[in-house]
Amino acid sequence: MKQFWKKTLWAALLTAAFALSATGCGDDKQPASSTANSASSAAQVADSSTAPEETDSSAETNVFQYEMNDDGTVSITGYQGMEAVLEVPSTVDNYVVSAISNHAFEANQNLTEVTLPEGLSEIGESAFMDCGSLTTVQIPETVAQIDRAAFAGCSALTSISLPETVSTVMEEAFTGCTSLTDLTVANASLEYDRWGLVEGSEPLGVTITCPSGSAIETWAAANGISTKTFG
């Protein structure tokens, strides 16, 4: 009888020990699984928050619209501000402004004076066309090209200076600039190409300031336009 009782007690103890061991193993596994799931969720959140967003090649600030160029600079494509005297910034959203795009400021009747930034290389086609209140434009010594009809129809424009860096001015750049009286052309080799300084058979009442012996001086003399020379 005692022997049977001892065997029964021993079996009960073994059963209890086994149950306790199994419970402990289950407890160990569950936190590990939970931790793994938490890590996986955190990784998914991190991936979601750091994934790059698709961007368009064009963007805008509060007043300037622009598009990205292949070289990492930007071209101003539009202006939504109301300033009369405007200084176009040299950078927009930390991108260098290298061009004024076609039609960017066209028919803006608020503008009276515009200063363009250093670093600008091109003024696009009809960029300031029909800006009827525009009287003066400051062009920096980095601009190389002024495209077709860039200032056409700027009937209040009285003076403009093309720095020596300007090597190309396309046709009709100043067509309809009936108030233009002072034009400076600093590049001695820049040749006139139907800029609009002669309306019909009559030249505009403009005086061209240019280097002595320059291509534009020769053209002006042949077309009845007065010049002032330097150099």
Secondary structure as GFF3:
##gff-version 3
##sequence-region A 1 231
A	DSSP	alpha_helix	2	50	.	.	.	ID=ss1
A	DSSP	beta_strand	58	60	.	.	.	ID=ss2
A	DSSP	beta_strand	64	68	.	.	.	ID=ss3
A	DSSP	beta_strand	74	79	.	.	.	ID=ss4
A	DSSP	beta_strand	85	87	.	.	.	ID=ss5
A	DSSP	beta_strand	91	92	.	.	.	ID=ss6
A	DSSP	beta_strand	95	100	.	.	.	ID=ss7
A	DSSP	beta_strand	113	115	.	.	.	ID=ss8
A	DSSP	beta_strand	122	123	.	.	.	ID=ss9
A	DSSP	beta_strand	136	138	.	.	.	ID=ss10
A	DSSP	beta_strand	145	146	.	.	.	ID=ss11
A	DSSP	beta_strand	159	162	.	.	.	ID=ss12
A	DSSP	beta_strand	168	169	.	.	.	ID=ss13
A	DSSP	beta_strand	182	185	.	.	.	ID=ss14
A	DSSP	beta_strand	198	199	.	.	.	ID=ss15
A	DSSP	beta_strand	202	203	.	.	.	ID=ss16
A	DSSP	beta_strand	207	211	.	.	.	ID=ss17
A	DSSP	alpha_helix	215	222	.	.	.	ID=ss18
A	DSSP	beta_strand	227	230	.	.	.	ID=ss19
###
